[in-house]
Amino acid sequence: MAVALPDVTTYPLRLASPLALFFAAFFAAPLVALLGLSLQGPDGHLGLSQYAAFLSDGFSLGVLLGTLWLGLKVTAACLVLGLPLALVATRAGGWVRGVIILAVLTPLLTSVVIRTFAWIVILGRQGVVNSLLSSLGLIETPLRMLYAEGGLVAALAQVQMPLMVLPLMTALSRIDPSLWDASEALGAGRWRTFVRVTLPLCLPGLIAGAVLTFAAAISGFITQSLIGGGQMLFMPGYIYQQAIALQNWPFAAAMSVVFLVAVLAVVLAFNALGRLARGYAQT
């Protein structure tokens, strides 16, 4: 005889108190301290002078926009490369799926620092790519891929690729394969089936992967620093420079808050685009 479980709203709230305390101590309190520090002006009085200094500085705004643009490019690269990979793994099944999952998960067992140094070896003037192109006679002088934005996007896309592929594979695996068969049997074709069936049904995984990849790419301090080589400045490095090198903690706190708000705005835009795309696909 099945026993009916009580409604979750009838449980006493004290059961959630450990989680609430943990959230308050390690998330809410540091965030409040950060906000308080960002309001501290150069003269010691509270105000919005740090925010005004950041928002009125063209260089700082350029660094912020450049960081967000870098995140969008890395997200697009991961989506273009990750969606076909996840689709092949889902539809092929068997050992192909196992090999792809292993290839996706194995990099997660390696430190980001090691993977970034591997990209330095690959993209360097005497690296694997330049040596191969030179041996084939395609180039006479080494290409500049290291300390360039193209190389940085490639390295960040490889480092963050699992964050895009895994949510996509989860979403695609929940699609009933008979929907694909029925669509193709009715003459829709593979491309129309992909646009009208596969893409709308995998949107939750696509949005989740895009948000995870974007957030990880714009905050990838190690990869940005090593591949960028100090010649490209992004928000994590800029905040580190202000806080550690210049000891300008209030300005660094204001930069962090502005950066956090900008990232939240982009994440909300991702969700809004997902809802619009889902509604368009259902029409």
Disulfide bonds with the S-S distance in Angstrom:
none
